[in-house]
Amino acid sequence: MSNPVQSTAIHPHLGQIAGVEAKVTAAVTSGRLVVIASDVDSTLAIGAGHTPQQIEEGQRHMKVLVRETTEAGILTIAVTGSHFESGTATTPSVKDRVTNGTLPALATKGAWGPSVDAYVTDGGARLIHADGLGDPKDHQEYGATIERSKFPYDPMLARATRFMFRVNGVRLSADEAALIREYDPLFKGDRIHFQPGTVALQHELAGKIAFHFYAASAAQRDAIEAEAKRAFDGAKIVCGEEKDATTAARGMPHLAQDLASGACPLKYNLDIVPFNKGTAVEVLMGWVSEAVATEALNQGRPRPEMLVVACGDAGNDMPLMDRPEVTHVVMVGGASKELLRHADYLRQSGKVVYVETEPDRLGPASIRAALAEWGLTRSA
């Protein structure tokens, strides 16, 4: 790919991100700008929970996907709840994974190899891009924007306590209680099994209040999320199936049939946070839209068509996909039933939705197939 001619006009907050200026300039010339906002684990990259063969195949597809998006001039943002620098022996940090090549490199000025433009990490609190030498660094303006979105933590914690007691008062049927008791022997009684998970006081990032609960039906889960939205107006609610717990249930023969039929209660995480994955799209697309308008004016051309593709595999990716800026959605192979149930809502909202029909097809392969089907890349 030849280097696009770079413009001298770029949004001041975007000028730090290496690939944006050239891609905006080229998009105004061509008439279309494509932006991908993708979840990382089990979507853009394949890692824990997969076989060595799947990981190897996933790595291959990820590298080809990033090459294809780079060649197509697509602006790519990887969005993850994982922390950039904090990791464990079993779960390396995003930084370590970028360094060892199991996640894509960051784009640098003048280097046109396969790469993503930025990572949004730490639950959406940090935007990481590369400096001139390729070393990762924080985007200061993004951090300042997120800082302003914090909610007052102590009053929110008090509301959380009242919410938990109110929801715990909801009675279960005898059959529902029996199912949950079989799934979790520690469960006692006949009320919603709803308790605090981690109450994370993170003033350097934001206040995060997290719960987990078991729901015996999708309707029960939806009712709890709706109640949380009423209780925590002004905050973001992220409610998603805990995939590790579901995977563990699949390994229990006496529960596998109930799980497959939808009768088995699932464990959910409920986070009350000041921002989520969708916040990254909201902030970044605001900047990109301004940059595109300025560049179109400079070139004397109309504003280009802007397509925003959100990719994910789980319920916690729904806030990313729900953003009004998003025009296209990819639900990758192995996506949770919770996410798949959301497809009709997204279509009714006017979005183009690609749902992987082969459940064993890995995330990066699904994204490649969707982009090729939509004519956005030339997939080999």
N, C-alpha and C positions, 0 to 999 in steps of 0.2 A: 504494500500500500504506500502510495506517495504521500509525503507530509502535506496536509492542507495548509494553505496560506493562512497565517495567523493574523488576526485583527488586533488593533491597538485598543479596542474597546471591549471591556469585559466587566462584569459585575465585580465590585471590589472584594466581596466575600468569596467569590469563586476563583479569583486570580491565583490563589495559593494552590488550587488543585490542578495538577499538571495537565491533564488531558482535556479539561473543559473548554478552554478558550478555542482550541483548534476544532473541537467537535461542534461547538456552537456556530463558528464561522462556516464550517462545511455544511451544517444543517440548513442555515439560511440560504446558502447557495443552491443546495439540492432540493429544498422545500420540505424536508422532514427531519425531525430529531427524535431519536429513540432513546429512552432511558429505561434501564432495568434496575429494579430494587429487589434484591433476592435475599431470602433467608439463607443462612450458611449451612448448618448441619442437617444432613439428609436431604438437602435441596441443591445447593451449589457444590457441596463437598460431601463425600461419603466417608464415615469413620466408625466410631464406637457403635457396637450393636450389629455390625455387619461382618460377614466372613472375610478372610484375607483375599479370596478371589473377587468378592464384590468390591472391596476397597480398591484393589488394583484396577478393576474395570472402571470404577467411579473416578479414580484419578485420571485415567486415560480420557474419559469423556469430559471431565472438568477442564483439562488442558486444551482439548479441541474446542470446547465451548468458548473458553476465554480467547482463544486465537480467532475464532469466527466473529465474536462480538467486537474485538479490537479492530479487525480488518473492516468490519462494517461501520466503524465509527460510532458505535453505541456507547453511551455514557452509562457505566455500570457501578452501582453502589451495593456493597455486600452489607446486610443488616443482620445483627445477631445480638442476643441478650447476653452472650458470653463476655467476659472481661478481656481487655486487650492484653494486659500484662500479668494478670493473676491466673495461675493454672495449677494443676495437680499432676501427680505422676500418671494418673489414668486419663486426665483431661488437660492436655497442654493448652497454654494460653494462645489467643489468636496470633500474637506476635511471634511466638515460637513456631506456630504452624505456617505462618507466612515465611519465616526464615528457613524452615526445613523443606519448603516446597509442597506441603500438603494442602495449603491454601494459596490462591493466586497472589503474585507479586503486586505491589502498588505501582501505578503509572508514574513515570518521572519525565520531566521536560526533556525533549529531544530523543527519548528512547521509545521506540514504537513496537516493542515486543509485547506478547500477550500479557495483559494485566487488567486489574480493576482500578477504577479511579479513586475509590475511597472505601473505608470500612466504617460503619456506624456500630459501636460496641458499648459495653457496660450498660446494657439495658436501654440504649438510645442516648446515653449522656455524652458520648464522645464521638467526634468525627475525626478519623485518622486518615491522613494523606501522606504522601512522600515529599521530603524536601528535595532540593536540587541534586543531592547525592544519592537519593533513594532511601534515606533513613526515615522511618515513620515519625510523624509528629502530630500533635493535637492541632485542630483547627480552632483558633482562639475565638473567632466570632461566633461559631456554632456553639461553643461552650458557654459563651456569655448569653446567647439566646436561650439555651436550655436552663441556665441558672435562674433566669427570670420566670421560668415556668414552675418553679418549686411551689409546693403547697405547704401551709403551716402544719408541721408534723404533729405536734402534741394534740391540737384539736381534732385532727384526723384520726389519731389513735383512739381518742375517746369515742368518736363516732364508730370506729371499728369494733370496740368492745360492745357497744349497744347493739350493733348490727349482728354480731355473733350470737348474743343471747336471744335476739328476736328470731333468727333463722333456726337456731337450735330448738326452738319451741314448736317447730312444725313436726307433726306426728307422721310416722310412716305406717303403711299397712303392715299386717303381720307377715305377708309374703315378702315385701320389700325389706323389712328388718331381717328376715331370715337369710335373704340373699347376701346382704351386706355382712351379716355375722359369719357366713360361710367364707366370704372373701377376706374378711379381717376378723380373726378370732377375738381381738381386743375390743371389738364393738359391743357395747352393752345397751340394753334398753330398746326403745321404739321411736327414737327421734332422729332427725337429720344428724348424720355423723359429720360435724363441722367443727373444726378446731384450728387454732393458730398453727401455721407452719413456722416460717421464720419471720419475726418482726425485725426487719433490718433497718436500723437507724444509721443512715448513711448521709450525714450532713454534707460531706464533700461532693456527693453526687445529687442525692435527693432523698426524701423519705420514701421508703417502700414498706407497705404493709401487706403481708402475704398470708393466705390461708390455704388449707386443702380440705376437700370434702368428698364424700362418696355420694353419688346420685344413682338411684335405681332405674332411672329412665331419662331420655333426652329432654322430655318436658319438664322434669324436676330440675335438671341442670339449667335449662333456659329460665325457669322461674327464679332460681337463686341469682343468676346473673342480672335479671331484670330488677330484682330487689336491691342488688348491690348498686346498680346505676342510680336508683332512686335515693339510696342512702348516702352515696358519695358524689353528689353532683359537683362538678368542678374538677374532678379527678378522672384519670383514665382507668378503665376497668379492663383487665386482661384475664379472661377465663379460658383455660385450655386443658384438654385431657393430658394427664401425666402419662406419657408414653411408656416410661420405664415400668410403671405399675401394670399397665395393660399387657406389656410384653411378659411380665412375670406371671400374670394370670393365664396367658396362653400356654405357659409351661406346666400348668396344673390340669391334669386330665379331667378331673371332676368339674372344672370350671370352663374348659375350652368350648364345649358345646353351647353353654349359656352365653359366653362371650360372642361367639359367632352369630348367635341368633339375636343378640342385642339385649338379652335378658339379664346379663351379668352387670352388676353395678360397677361403674367406672370411677376411678379416682381423678379428681380435677384440682388444678391449682387456680387460685383466684388471687390476683395481684391488684392492689390499689396503688397506682403510681401517678406522678405528675406528667409523664410522657411515655410513649410507647413506640413501637416500630413505625407506626403511621406518622408520628411526629417528625421523624427524619424526612419522610417524603414531603410533608407539608412545608417544612423549612427550606429544604433544598430546592424543591420545585418552584417555590416562590422566588428564590434567587435566580434559578435558571430561566424562568419566565421573563424576569426583568432583563437578564442578559440577552436573551433572544430578541426581545423587543428593541433594545438598543442597537444590536448588530443589524437587525433588519432595517432600521432607520438609516444606519450608516451606509448600508449597501444599496439603499433605495429599493428594497424588495419587500414583498408581503411577508408577514410572519409565517414561519413554516408550520406544518402539521406537527403536533407533539404527541407522541405515543409513550405512555408510561406502563411498563410491564412489571407486575408484582408476582413473585414466585415464592411458593412455600409448600409445607407438608403437614402442618398441624394447626390446631385451633388458635394458638397464640400468633399466627400469621394473619388472622382475619383483620385486625386493625390496619395492617399494611395494605391489604387488598381492598378494604372498604373506603379508602381515601378517595375523594371525588376526582383527584388528579389522575388516578389510575384508570387506564382505558382497557388494558388487557391483563388477564390473570392466568398463571400456570399453576395447576395443582399436580404435583409430580407423582410418580409411581410410589405406592406405599403410603399415600396421604391418609390421614386419619378419617374415620367415618364422620367425625364431628366437622371437619373441614369440608368434606364432600357434600354434606347436607347444606352447606352454605352456597353451593354453586348456583342454585336456582335464584337465590336472592341477588347474587351478583349479576346474573344475566338480566333479571328484571330491572336492575339499576342501570342497564345499558352497557355493561362491560362485555367484552369478548372473553370467553372462558374456555381454556383448554384443560380438559380433565384426562389425565393419563389412563388409558383403558387397559394397559398391561401393568398390573400391580407390582410385578417384579422388576420393571424397568427403573433404573436408578435415576435420582434427581437430575443430575446434569444432562443425562440422555433425554429425559422428558423435556427439559428446557430447550435443548437443541432441536428436538422434533417440533415443538410449538413455534419457535422462531422461524424455522424453515417453512412450516405450513403457512405462516402469515407473510412469508416473503421478506422477512427482515434480515435474514442471513442466507448465505449459501452453504448449507450443511452438506458435508461430504457423505 
